[in-house]
Amino acid sequence: MNLDFARSDRSTVGLEWEIMLADPATGDLVGRAPELLAALEEESADERHTVTGELLTNTIEVTSGIGSSVAQAVDDVARAIAAVRSATEPAGIELLSAGSHPFAQWYDQRVTDKTRYHTLIERTQWWGRNMMIWGIHVHIGVEDRRKVFPIINALAGFLPHLQSLAASSPFWAGERTGYASNRALVFQQLPTAGLPWPLHDWSEFESYLDDMVRTGVMADASEVRWDIRPAPRWGTIEVRACDGMSTLPELAAVASLVQVLVEQFSRDLDEGRALPELPAWFHRENKWRAARYGLDARVIVDAAGTQRPVRAHLAETLEKLAPVAVDLGCAAEFASVTTILDAGASYARQLAVADAAGGDLSAVVQHLIREFRSGPETSTAAS
């Protein structure tokens, strides 16, 4: 199979954000996206951003245009959210985002009436119906497809860092799971999801796709659902490992970290330096540790098996790569990764709210609604 990789300007940024629709009084999910989307899609037709549906009718996805910087892509997303609010507020619908809803049940949700979604559910059955998960996708432009898999393999070493920063799914169907990101482990149950296979060049990816299509596993490259994947249509590397971010500033912070890492690895390749790689078994363990412990995880950082607290390794990485962030014009967003390290990720804030409310998960939903509107809450006193 010959697969083209679209031309893309280096280190450009694209963002996708999956957003829940909720009843403002009960906090439960509402499957009302179909009644909103026709107008929202039409209104966004001439804009840089898009507003679309997703697998479940309780979800709307907003997507940026191609940003020359993180700030431009984030501005697109902010405009998209404003457009969505113009439709949801008169309809009595609230917005929130996290990797999972604290108490909603899968059997109460409706699947969007599209052939590809019905096909997915028919094949995956119970696991597919349980995909009550929300995430972000960060696309970074790569100018040469020969760089794609070396960068993916190196970037995989930072998946636990990104996953820990974004972790926001400590509850599932009303239960405290004990995981910072329960979504990470649920999502990998789908066929072709999970960690990327350790491929080394584009021809190996084409061979993989040929095998998958020939055996009926997937129809095309768009059904590769890895935590990091090539996006041939856009000429990007797409990071899909992160839970739904609860706030726009945190989305910007994580996007800047992805952009800076990809750019640094691209520079290393330009200068003839080999990129770091970990054995696949270390990646698997790191993913589990990040899902379980979030920012309190200890992760394996090199092929020798060296283990470091993810907070400390992130802090060192931020210091080392700060000049690259300046070059890319995302220094402010990049610096705000430190805010997440200092104040805690969404999963920790949700758990604190639940504890303060005596385990009442409706309080957690109201907290997420407030955060989505106003930004991270630095105190749980009001919760």
C-alpha positions as CSV (number, residue, x, y, z in Angstrom):
1,M,0.0,0.0,0.0
2,N,1.3,3.4,-1.0
3,L,0.1,6.1,1.4
4,D,0.8,9.8,0.8
5,F,1.7,12.1,3.7
6,A,0.3,15.5,3.1
7,R,2.5,18.6,3.0
8,S,2.5,20.4,6.3
9,D,4.5,23.3,7.6
10,R,6.9,22.3,10.4
11,S,5.6,22.5,14.0
12,T,2.3,24.0,13.1
13,V,-0.5,23.2,15.6
14,G,-4.0,21.8,15.4
15,L,-6.3,21.0,18.4
16,E,-9.4,18.9,18.9
17,W,-11.4,19.0,22.2
18,E,-14.3,16.7,23.1
19,I,-16.9,18.4,25.3
20,M,-19.8,16.9,27.3
21,L,-23.3,18.3,27.3
22,A,-25.0,18.2,30.7
23,D,-28.2,19.2,32.5
24,P,-27.3,22.3,34.6
25,A,-29.4,21.1,37.6
26,T,-28.6,17.4,37.8
27,G,-25.2,17.4,36.1
28,D,-26.1,14.3,34.2
29,L,-25.3,14.0,30.5
30,V,-27.9,15.0,27.9
31,G,-27.9,13.5,24.4
32,R,-28.9,16.8,22.7
33,A,-26.0,17.3,20.2
34,P,-28.1,16.4,17.1
35,E,-30.5,19.3,17.7
36,L,-27.6,21.8,17.9
37,L,-25.1,20.6,15.3
38,A,-26.8,21.6,12.0
39,A,-26.8,25.3,12.9
40,L,-23.4,25.1,14.5
41,E,-21.8,23.3,11.6
42,E,-23.3,25.8,9.2
43,E,-22.1,28.8,11.2
44,S,-18.6,27.5,11.4
45,A,-18.3,26.7,7.6
46,D,-16.5,30.0,6.9
47,E,-14.5,30.1,10.2
48,R,-11.1,28.7,11.0
49,H,-12.7,26.4,13.7
50,T,-15.2,23.6,13.2
51,V,-17.9,22.2,15.5
52,T,-18.9,18.6,14.9
53,G,-20.6,15.6,16.5
54,E,-18.9,12.5,18.0
55,L,-19.7,8.8,18.8
56,L,-22.3,9.7,21.5
57,T,-25.0,12.3,21.2
58,N,-23.9,13.8,24.5
59,T,-20.7,15.1,23.0
60,I,-19.7,18.0,20.7
61,E,-16.1,18.3,19.4
62,V,-14.5,21.6,18.6
63,T,-11.4,21.8,16.3
64,S,-9.0,24.6,15.5
65,G,-7.6,25.6,12.2
66,I,-4.0,25.2,11.4
67,G,-2.2,27.4,13.9
68,S,1.2,28.9,13.3
69,S,1.4,29.0,17.1
70,V,-0.3,27.4,20.0
71,A,-1.9,30.7,20.8
72,Q,-3.5,30.9,17.4
73,A,-4.9,27.4,17.7
74,V,-6.2,28.0,21.2
75,D,-7.8,31.2,20.0
76,D,-9.7,29.2,17.4
77,V,-10.8,26.8,20.1
78,A,-12.0,29.7,22.3
79,R,-14.0,31.1,19.4
80,A,-15.5,27.7,18.8
81,I,-16.5,27.3,22.5
82,A,-18.1,30.7,22.4
83,A,-20.2,29.7,19.3
84,V,-21.2,26.5,21.1
85,R,-22.3,28.5,24.2
86,S,-24.4,30.7,22.0
87,A,-26.5,27.6,21.2
88,T,-26.3,25.7,24.5
89,E,-27.1,28.5,26.9
90,P,-30.6,29.3,25.4
91,A,-31.2,25.5,25.3
92,G,-30.5,25.1,29.0
93,I,-27.3,22.9,28.5
94,E,-24.1,23.2,30.4
95,L,-20.6,22.3,29.1
96,L,-17.7,20.5,30.8
97,S,-14.8,18.3,29.9
98,A,-12.8,15.5,31.6
99,G,-11.7,12.1,30.6
100,S,-14.9,10.6,32.1
101,H,-18.2,11.8,33.6
102,P,-18.2,11.2,37.3
103,F,-21.5,9.3,37.5
104,A,-23.2,8.9,34.1
105,Q,-24.1,5.3,33.0
106,W,-23.3,3.9,29.6
107,Y,-26.7,2.4,29.1
108,D,-28.4,5.8,29.3
109,Q,-26.4,7.2,26.3
110,R,-27.3,7.2,22.6
111,V,-25.0,6.6,19.7
112,T,-24.9,9.2,17.0
113,D,-26.7,8.0,13.9
114,K,-23.8,7.6,11.5
115,T,-22.8,4.4,9.7
116,R,-19.2,4.5,11.0
117,Y,-20.4,4.7,14.6
118,H,-22.9,2.0,14.2
119,T,-20.3,-0.2,12.6
120,L,-17.9,0.4,15.5
121,I,-20.6,-0.5,18.1
122,E,-21.7,-3.6,16.1
123,R,-18.1,-4.9,16.1
124,T,-17.0,-3.9,19.6
125,Q,-20.3,-4.5,21.5
126,W,-20.1,-4.0,25.3
127,W,-16.7,-2.3,25.2
128,G,-17.8,0.0,22.4
129,R,-21.0,1.0,24.3
130,N,-18.8,1.7,27.3
131,M,-16.7,4.3,25.5
132,M,-18.0,7.1,27.6
133,I,-14.6,8.9,27.3
134,W,-13.5,12.3,26.3
135,G,-10.1,13.5,25.1
136,I,-8.0,16.0,23.4
137,H,-6.0,15.5,20.2
138,V,-2.9,17.6,19.5
139,H,-1.6,17.7,15.9
140,I,1.9,18.9,15.1
141,G,3.0,19.5,11.5
142,V,6.0,17.5,10.2
143,E,7.6,18.6,7.0
144,D,9.2,15.3,6.0
145,R,7.5,11.9,6.4
146,R,10.9,10.2,7.0
147,K,10.9,12.0,10.4
148,V,7.5,10.7,11.4
149,F,8.3,7.4,13.0
150,P,11.6,8.4,14.6
151,I,9.7,11.2,16.3
152,I,6.8,9.0,17.3
153,N,9.1,6.5,18.9
154,A,10.9,9.2,20.9
155,L,7.7,11.0,21.8
156,A,6.3,7.8,23.2
157,G,8.8,8.2,26.0
158,F,6.9,11.3,27.1
159,L,3.4,9.8,26.8
160,P,3.3,9.2,30.6
161,H,4.2,12.8,31.3
162,L,1.5,14.1,29.0
163,Q,-1.0,11.5,30.3
164,S,-0.2,12.5,33.9
165,L,-0.7,16.3,33.2
166,A,-4.0,15.7,31.5
167,A,-5.4,12.9,33.8
168,S,-9.0,13.8,34.6
169,S,-10.9,10.5,34.9
170,P,-10.7,9.3,38.5
171,F,-14.4,8.4,38.6
172,W,-16.3,5.9,36.4
173,A,-20.1,5.4,36.5
174,G,-20.3,6.6,40.1
175,E,-17.3,4.8,41.4
176,R,-14.0,6.1,42.6
177,T,-11.6,4.0,40.5
178,G,-8.3,4.6,42.3
179,Y,-6.9,5.7,38.9
180,A,-6.0,9.2,37.9
181,S,-6.9,8.3,34.3
182,N,-9.4,5.4,34.0
183,R,-10.0,6.6,30.4
184,A,-6.5,5.5,29.4
185,L,-7.2,1.9,30.3
186,V,-10.8,1.8,28.9
187,F,-9.9,3.3,25.5
188,Q,-7.2,0.7,24.8
189,Q,-9.8,-2.0,24.8
190,L,-10.9,-0.9,21.3
191,P,-9.3,-2.7,18.3
192,T,-6.3,-0.7,16.9
193,A,-6.2,1.5,20.0
194,G,-3.4,1.8,22.6
195,L,0.3,2.3,22.3
196,P,1.8,2.5,18.8
197,W,3.6,-0.5,17.4
198,P,7.4,0.1,17.3
199,L,7.7,0.8,13.6
200,H,10.8,2.5,12.3
201,D,9.9,4.0,8.9
202,W,7.1,4.9,6.6
203,S,7.3,1.7,4.6
204,E,6.8,-0.4,7.7
205,F,3.6,1.7,8.4
206,E,2.4,1.1,4.9
207,S,3.0,-2.6,5.4
208,Y,1.1,-2.6,8.7
209,L,-1.9,-0.8,7.0
210,D,-1.8,-3.3,4.1
211,D,-2.1,-6.2,6.6
212,M,-4.9,-4.5,8.6
213,V,-6.9,-3.6,5.5
214,R,-6.4,-7.0,3.8
215,T,-7.6,-8.9,6.9
216,G,-10.6,-6.6,7.5
217,V,-9.3,-5.1,10.7
218,M,-9.8,-1.6,9.4
219,A,-10.8,0.3,6.3
220,D,-8.1,2.9,6.2
221,A,-5.5,4.8,8.2
222,S,-8.2,6.9,9.9
223,E,-9.1,3.8,12.0
224,V,-5.6,3.6,13.6
225,R,-6.4,4.8,17.1
226,W,-3.0,4.7,18.7
227,D,-2.1,7.0,21.6
228,I,0.3,8.7,19.0
229,R,-0.3,8.2,15.3
230,P,0.6,9.7,12.0
231,A,-2.3,11.7,10.5
232,P,-1.4,11.3,6.7
233,R,-4.3,13.5,5.6
234,W,-3.0,16.5,7.5
235,G,0.8,15.8,7.4
236,T,0.9,15.7,11.2
237,I,1.8,13.6,14.2
238,E,-1.3,13.4,16.4
239,V,-1.1,12.8,20.2
240,R,-4.3,11.2,21.4
241,A,-3.3,9.8,24.8
242,C,-4.6,12.7,26.9
243,D,-7.8,12.8,28.8
244,G,-10.2,15.7,28.1
245,M,-8.7,18.8,29.6
246,S,-10.9,20.5,32.1
247,T,-9.8,24.0,31.2
248,L,-8.6,25.9,28.2
249,P,-5.3,27.2,29.8
250,E,-4.4,23.5,30.6
251,L,-5.2,22.5,27.0
252,A,-2.8,25.3,25.9
253,A,-0.1,24.1,28.3
254,V,-0.2,20.5,27.2
255,A,-0.3,21.5,23.5
256,S,2.8,23.6,23.9
257,L,4.7,20.7,25.5
258,V,3.8,18.5,22.6
259,Q,4.8,21.1,20.1
260,V,8.1,21.8,21.8
261,L,9.0,18.1,22.1
262,V,8.3,17.4,18.4
263,E,10.3,20.4,17.4
264,Q,13.3,19.4,19.5
265,F,13.2,15.9,18.1
266,S,13.0,17.3,14.6
267,R,16.1,19.5,15.3
268,D,17.9,16.5,16.7
269,L,17.3,14.6,13.4
270,D,18.4,17.6,11.4
271,E,21.7,17.6,13.2
272,G,22.2,13.9,12.9
273,R,21.5,12.9,16.5
274,A,19.8,9.6,17.2
275,L,16.5,10.0,19.1
276,P,16.0,8.1,22.3
277,E,13.8,5.0,22.3
278,L,12.5,2.8,25.1
279,P,11.7,-0.9,24.9
280,A,8.0,-1.6,24.3
281,W,7.6,-3.2,27.7
282,F,8.8,0.0,29.4
283,H,6.2,2.0,27.5
284,R,3.5,-0.3,28.6
285,E,4.5,-0.1,32.2
286,N,4.8,3.7,32.0
287,K,1.3,4.0,30.6
288,W,-0.2,2.0,33.5
289,R,1.8,3.9,36.1
290,A,0.6,7.3,34.7
291,A,-3.0,6.0,34.5
292,R,-2.8,4.8,38.1
293,Y,-0.8,7.5,39.9
294,G,-1.0,10.5,37.6
295,L,1.6,13.2,38.7
296,D,2.7,11.0,41.6
297,A,3.9,8.3,39.2
298,R,7.5,7.1,38.9
299,V,8.3,6.6,35.3
300,I,11.1,4.7,33.4
301,V,13.0,7.4,31.4
302,D,15.7,5.5,29.5
303,A,16.5,2.1,28.0
304,A,18.7,1.3,31.0
305,G,15.5,1.3,33.2
306,T,16.3,4.5,35.2
307,Q,13.2,5.6,37.2
308,R,12.3,9.1,38.1
309,P,9.3,10.9,39.7
310,V,7.3,12.2,36.7
311,R,7.1,15.7,38.3
312,A,10.9,15.9,38.7
313,H,11.5,14.7,35.2
314,L,9.0,17.1,33.8
315,A,10.5,20.0,35.6
316,E,13.9,19.1,34.2
317,T,12.5,18.8,30.7
318,L,10.8,22.2,31.0
319,E,14.0,23.8,31.9
320,K,16.0,22.1,29.2
321,L,13.5,22.9,26.4
322,A,12.5,26.4,27.4
323,P,14.6,28.0,24.7
324,V,12.7,26.0,22.0
325,A,9.4,27.3,23.4
326,V,10.7,30.8,23.0
327,D,11.6,30.1,19.4
328,L,8.1,28.7,18.7
329,G,6.4,31.6,20.4
330,C,4.7,29.5,23.1
331,A,6.8,30.4,26.1
332,A,3.9,31.6,28.2
333,E,1.8,28.4,27.5
334,F,4.9,26.2,28.1
335,A,5.7,27.9,31.4
336,S,2.1,27.2,32.5
337,V,2.9,23.5,32.6
338,T,4.5,24.3,35.9
339,T,1.2,25.6,37.2
340,I,-0.3,22.1,36.7
341,L,2.7,20.6,38.5
342,D,2.3,23.0,41.4
343,A,-1.5,23.1,41.7
344,G,-2.3,19.6,40.6
345,A,-4.1,18.1,37.6
346,S,-7.8,17.9,37.2
347,Y,-8.1,14.4,38.7
348,A,-6.6,15.7,42.0
349,R,-9.0,18.7,42.1
350,Q,-12.0,16.4,41.4
351,L,-11.0,14.1,44.2
352,A,-10.6,17.0,46.6
353,V,-14.1,18.3,45.7
354,A,-15.6,14.8,46.2
355,D,-13.9,14.5,49.6
356,A,-15.1,18.0,50.7
357,A,-18.7,17.1,49.6
358,G,-18.8,13.8,51.4
359,G,-18.5,11.8,48.2
360,D,-21.3,13.6,46.4
361,L,-20.3,13.3,42.7
362,S,-22.8,15.9,41.6
363,A,-20.6,18.4,43.3
364,V,-17.7,17.2,41.1
365,V,-19.8,17.8,38.0
366,Q,-20.7,21.4,39.1
367,H,-17.0,21.9,39.8
368,L,-16.1,20.8,36.3
369,I,-18.8,23.0,34.8
370,R,-17.3,26.0,36.7
371,E,-13.8,25.2,35.6
372,F,-14.7,24.8,32.0
373,R,-16.2,28.3,32.1
374,S,-13.7,30.1,34.2
375,G,-10.5,28.1,34.4
376,P,-8.8,26.0,37.0
377,E,-10.1,26.4,40.6
378,T,-7.2,27.0,42.9
379,S,-9.3,26.4,46.0
380,T,-12.0,23.8,46.8
381,A,-13.6,26.1,49.4
382,A,-16.4,27.1,47.1
383,S,-17.1,23.5,46.1
